[in-house]
Amino acid sequence: MNRFDFTPYRRTTVGFDRLFDLLERQARANAGDNYPPFNIERQGDDAYRITLAVAGFKPEDLDITAQQNLLVVKGSKADLADKQYLHLGIANRSFERRFELADFVRVSAADLADGLLTIDLVREVPEAMKPKKVLIGNQKALSVVEGDASAAA
């Protein structure tokens, strides 16, 4: 397993503890199981899509939980003990996938089609957190005047 040593960075940075902890936790968590396979796609500046290959799972077999900065996708299948298989090549095991989400990222939609679970995410930064222009001295703030452009002439 490749392990990154963040000690030199931890000594010279302040306030990034959460980021380094997140990177180390993800490296440990992703070292083992790769089931189910998934893609993460960027669809715009503030839009993302996670696609998981969950062939054989029905909507009632899947549970998606979104909480602050964490998305958990769980899948559980009924016990196969009552069937006799000569070969079992299709994975029907339970799983749990965790995705760390950035601040202000929320789940906007989820859909299951053709064995693919798609989860759409959107980042919505509150107005209070967006950058604002700061005026210096006695400058007047510019404002947008709504109305017909021909009436102003």
C-alpha positions in Angstrom: 0.0 0.0 0.0 1.3 3.4 -0.9 1.2 5.7 2.1 1.7 9.4 2.0 3.5 11.1 4.8 1.9 14.5 5.5 4.1 15.3 8.5 6.2 18.0 6.7 3.0 19.7 5.5 1.3 19.5 8.9 4.3 21.3 10.4 4.1 24.2 8.0 0.4 24.7 7.6 -2.3 25.9 10.0 -6.0 24.9 9.8 -5.6 22.1 7.2 -5.9 19.3 9.7 -9.3 18.2 8.4 -7.9 18.0 4.9 -5.0 15.8 5.9 -7.2 13.6 8.0 -9.6 13.2 5.1 -6.8 12.2 2.7 -5.3 9.6 5.2 -8.8 8.2 6.0 -9.6 7.8 2.3 -6.3 6.1 1.6 -7.0 3.5 4.3 -10.7 3.0 3.4 -10.0 2.6 -0.4 -7.1 0.2 0.1 -9.4 -2.9 0.2 -12.7 -3.4 -1.5 -13.5 -2.0 -4.9 -17.1 -3.1 -5.1 -19.2 -1.7 -6.7 -17.2 0.1 -9.3 -18.1 3.8 -9.7 -17.4 6.9 -11.8 -17.4 10.5 -10.6 -18.1 13.0 -13.4 -18.0 16.8 -13.4 -20.9 18.2 -15.3 -20.3 21.9 -14.8 -18.7 24.3 -12.5 -21.0 23.4 -9.6 -22.6 20.1 -10.8 -21.3 16.5 -10.3 -22.6 13.0 -11.0 -21.6 9.8 -9.2 -22.5 6.6 -11.2 -22.3 3.2 -9.4 -22.6 -0.1 -11.3 -25.2 -2.0 -9.2 -26.4 -4.7 -11.6 -29.0 -6.9 -10.0 -30.1 -4.4 -7.3 -33.6 -3.0 -7.2 -34.5 0.4 -5.8 -35.7 -1.2 -2.6 -32.3 -2.9 -2.1 -30.5 0.4 -2.1 -30.3 3.1 0.6 -28.8 6.5 -0.1 -28.1 8.7 3.0 -26.8 12.3 2.7 -25.7 14.1 5.7 -23.3 17.0 6.2 -20.2 16.4 4.1 -20.9 12.7 3.7 -22.9 10.6 1.2 -23.4 6.9 2.1 -24.8 4.4 -0.5 -25.7 1.0 0.9 -26.9 -2.0 -1.0 -28.2 -5.2 0.6 -29.5 -8.3 -1.2 -31.8 -11.0 0.1 -30.1 -14.2 1.2 -29.4 -16.6 -1.6 -29.3 -19.7 0.6 -32.5 -21.1 -0.9 -31.0 -21.4 -4.4 -28.5 -23.9 -5.7 -25.9 -22.4 -8.1 -23.5 -24.3 -10.3 -21.5 -21.1 -10.9 -22.0 -17.7 -9.1 -20.2 -15.1 -11.2 -22.5 -12.1 -10.7 -21.7 -10.3 -7.5 -24.8 -10.2 -5.2 -23.1 -9.1 -2.1 -24.0 -6.3 0.2 -21.9 -3.1 0.0 -21.4 0.3 1.6 -19.7 3.1 -0.3 -18.9 6.4 1.4 -18.2 9.7 -0.4 -16.9 12.8 1.4 -18.6 15.9 0.1 -17.3 19.4 0.1 -19.1 22.2 1.9 -22.4 23.3 0.4 -22.7 20.2 -1.9 -26.1 18.5 -1.8 -27.8 15.7 -3.5 -30.2 16.9 -6.1 -31.4 13.6 -7.6 -30.9 9.9 -7.8 -32.0 7.4 -10.4 -31.5 3.7 -11.1 -31.6 2.5 -14.8 -29.9 -0.3 -16.7 -28.0 -1.4 -13.6 -26.5 2.0 -13.0 -27.3 4.1 -10.0 -26.7 7.8 -10.8 -26.6 10.4 -8.0 -26.6 14.1 -9.1 -24.9 16.6 -6.8 -24.9 20.3 -6.9 -22.8 22.9 -5.0 -24.9 25.8 -3.7 -22.9 28.5 -1.9 -25.1 30.7 0.2 -25.1 34.4 -0.7 -23.5 35.3 2.6 -20.5 33.2 1.7 -20.0 34.5 -1.9 -17.3 37.1 -2.5 -18.3 40.7 -2.4 -16.8 43.9 -3.8 -15.5 46.2 -1.0 -15.6 49.9 -1.8 -12.8 52.2 -0.7 -13.5 55.6 0.7 -16.4 57.7 -0.7 -16.9 55.7 -3.9 -20.6 55.1 -4.7 -21.7 51.6 -5.3 -22.8 50.8 -8.8 -26.3 49.5 -9.2 -28.2 47.9 -12.0 -31.2 49.8 -13.2 -34.0 47.6 -14.5 -36.2 48.9 -17.2 -36.4 49.4 -21.0 -33.2 50.6 -22.5 -35.1 52.7 -25.1 -36.9 54.7 -22.4 -33.6 55.8 -20.9 -32.5 57.4 -24.2 
